[in-house]
Amino acid sequence: MSLGIAREAEARDEKAQEHVESSRAQHKTFWQAAMPVFACGAGLFSDGYINNVIGSVNTVLGIQYGPLYKDSQAAKYVADIAFAGTVVGQLLFGFLSDRWSRSNSLVVSTVILIVFTALAAASYYRGETAGMFSMLAAWRFFVGIGIGGEYPAGSVGCAESTSDLKRGTRHRWFILFTNTMINCGFVFGAFLPYVIAAAAHNTHYSAVWRASLAVGVAFPLVLLLLRLRLKEPPEFTKEAMRKQTPYLLVLRFYWFRLLSVSLIWFLYNFSVYAFGIYSSSILSGLYGGRAPLTTVFGWNTVINMFYLPGSIIGSFVSDKLGPKHTLVLGVSAQAVVGLVMAGVYGQISTRVAAFAVVYGVFLSLGELGPGNNIGLLAAKTCATGVRGRYYGIAAAVGKIGAFIGTWVFPYIQAAGGNRVQSAQYPFWVASSLCILSAAIAFFCVPDIGQDTIADEDVRFRDYLEGQGWDTRQLGFGVDTQGSEEERPERAQRAD
């Protein structure tokens, strides 16, 4: 009898909660509901821009300084050292966003990004060229820390803020304000060096690369003004683990999901960032080094624009099919295109336009699949109390994949032995990794729906209570001890 009454009470509480959430959504206009989603997620534009523009910067520095730069240690580190900083930032801010604040962590990471991007653009060391290369690499590391903060603090806040948006559209808005923003950054990271090189008439190389880096300050500076007004997501205020975290229980509950999501992110970033950074050098190789900067950067922009249709169209597909199945579909199609591209590279490499289109389709399918959905899965397959750390670890593993990919990409090319095989080998490798990613996603990743964040919080609370952990510790400003009358009741429930 008492069990039936308890269930009826729980049902009433759930209906009341649904009514509160519905009322909260009804009192907000679309722009009021969407602005926190944008402010939290859009900082990833800087990730795309800063990571992609360095490919063009490398090309310019190689032309300007020749062997002095190409044979230097800095040339090996400038492109990928930001990934090392990003891993540090993802882990650090993943912890801070859970234990301190989503919004304050975002503000700190944005300030770091602004300051060190400006310092990278102004790199200088006593008038010494080699010293300037080293300073550029050093500042890039700290830029990476700022970028790293955008992932756990920004993306998890973005995911939690989508609860105020209409059901059936929440996945797409998360994607449009996170991964699509990264892709916009990739496009601008290719396009602005083209504009600057054209304005400099393919000369004044120092001005070209410094200005290309300096533009990266503008967007986070504007975004900082929005983030200063951000409030904590309601889910975070109710479910935060700011005082204590039962790490052993969390690992038992989430280790398999975390491992699966992290592996997919690793495999995806292994190829996508390497292709992004080296795309201008790939095109330069097609021209045999005889083309002006504007030609190389122009075609690089065309290729990078293919990221956008895959991401935008894919955001709607994710709402229809779900993130898991959209990921499997996209990455499987990408594997097929990559294998075909590797097989016919000898024929299409002499036609730059044909190469750009096929290569662009390859990249676009990657965005429709894992590009859009891996961050969404990382943000919505765990509970709010540990979401920052969970997401930060998965994203850090992904960035390690990007770091390793950019490091070994030249060696994969060199293993080819001739011009055609050197270009084919990366596509063979990338396509094989796509097949592996599809298998992991299909067999190991759960389906997630529009209300997964709320459902997962309930599931995790039930698990913790079943293990005897006091869930009254969750949320802001809660008395974790309780009154004398409450303690026996909690102990009885835990038993």
C-alpha positions, 0 to 999 in steps of 0.5 A, a space after each residue: 500500500 505504502 509503495 503504491 502511494 509513494 509511486 503516485 507521489 513520484 508521478 505527481 512530482 514528475 508531472 509538476 516538474 514537467 509543468 515547471 519546465 514547460 512554463 520556464 520554456 514558455 516564458 522565454 522567447 526563442 532568442 532568450 533561450 538560444 542566446 546562452 546556447 550560442 554564448 556557451 558554444 560559439 567560442 569553438 569558432 576560435 578552435 577552428 580558426 586558430 588551428 586551421 590558420 596555422 597551416 597557412 602560417 606555416 606555408 608563409 613562413 616556409 616561403 619567407 624563411 626557406 630552410 631556416 624555418 623548414 629545417 628548424 625544430 619550431 617548424 615541427 612544433 608550431 602546428 601541433 603544440 597547441 594540441 598539447 596545450 588544449 589537452 591541458 586546458 580540457 582536463 583543467 577546465 573540465 574539473 573547474 567547470 564541475 567543481 567551480 562554475 560553468 560560466 566563470 570557467 568560460 570567462 577565464 578560458 576566453 581571456 587566456 585565448 585573447 591574451 596569448 593569441 595576441 602575443 603569438 601574432 606579435 612573436 619577437 625575440 631580440 631580433 633573432 629569427 630562430 628565437 622568434 620561431 620559438 616564441 611563436 611555438 611557446 605562445 601557441 601552447 598557451 593559446 591551446 590552454 584557452 581553446 581547451 577550456 572551450 570544450 568542457 566549460 562551453 560545450 557542456 553549458 551549451 548542451 544543458 542550455 538546450 533544455 529551454 529550446 523546443 523538443 525535436 530541435 535540441 540536437 541541431 542547435 547544439 551542433 550549429 553552435 558548437 561543431 558548425 562554429 568550429 567549421 566556420 572557424 576552419 573556413 575563415 582560417 583558410 579564407 582570411 589568409 587568402 584575403 590578406 595575401 591578396 591585399 599584400 600582393 603575395 609579398 610582405 610575408 611577415 605582415 601576412 602571417 602576423 595579421 592572419 594570427 591577429 584576426 583570431 583575437 577579434 571573435 573571442 573578444 566579442 564573445 567575452 562581452 556576452 559571457 560576462 552576462 551568462 548565468 549557470 544552467 539550471 541543471 547544473 545548479 540542481 545536479 552539480 558535484 561541487 563538494 564531493 565526487 564518488 570517483 570510484 562509483 562514477 568510473 564503475 557507472 560510466 567507464 565503458 561509455 567514456 572509453 567508447 566515446 573517447 576512442 571515436 573522438 581519437 580516431 576522428 581527430 587523428 585524420 581531420 585535423 591533419 588534413 585541415 592543417 596540411 591541406 594547403 601544403 597538399 594543394 601546393 604539392 599539386 601545383 609543384 610549388 609554382 603557384 602564388 599564395 592567393 591560388 593555394 589559399 583560394 583553393 584551400 578555402 574552397 575545400 574548407 567550405 565543404 565542412 559547412 554543408 555536411 555540418 549544417 545538413 547533418 544537424 537536422 539529420 541528427 534530430 531525425 535519426 539520432 546522434 548515434 545512427 547519424 554518426 554511423 551513417 556519416 563515417 561509413 559513407 566517408 570511408 567509401 569516398 576515401 577509398 575511392 579517392 585513394 584509388 583514383 588519385 592518380 587521375 584526379 590529381 591533375 585536375 585541381 577542381 575535381 580533386 577539390 570537390 571529391 576531397 571536399 565531399 570526403 570532409 563534408 561526410 566526416 562532419 555529418 557523422 562524427 564531427 557533429 555527433 561525437 561532441 553531442 554524445 560526449 555531452 549527453 551520455 553522462 550526468 550533469 554532476 560529472 559532465 565537465 570532467 567526462 567531456 573534458 577527458 573524452 575531448 582530451 583523448 580526441 585532441 591527443 589523436 589530433 596531435 598524433 595525427 598531425 605528427 605522423 601525417 608527414 611520415 605517412 606521406 613520406 612512406 609513399 615513395 612517390 607523389 601519387 602514393 604519398 597522397 594516397 596513403 593518408 586516405 587509405 589510413 583515414 578510411 580504415 579508421 572510419 570503418 573502425 569508428 563506425 563499428 565502435 559507435 554501432 556496438 558500444 554507444 547508446 542511443 540518446 534522445 531529446 530529453 537524455 540530459 534529464 533522464 540521465 540525471 535521474 538514472 545516475 541519482 538512482 544509481 548513487 542512492 542504490 550504492 548508499 551515496 547521499 544525493 543531498 550533496 548534489 546542487 548549490 548550497 545544500 546542507 550535506 548533513 541534514 537535520 537529526 530527523 532526516 539522517 535515519 530516513 536517509 540511512 534507511 533509504 540507502 539500506 
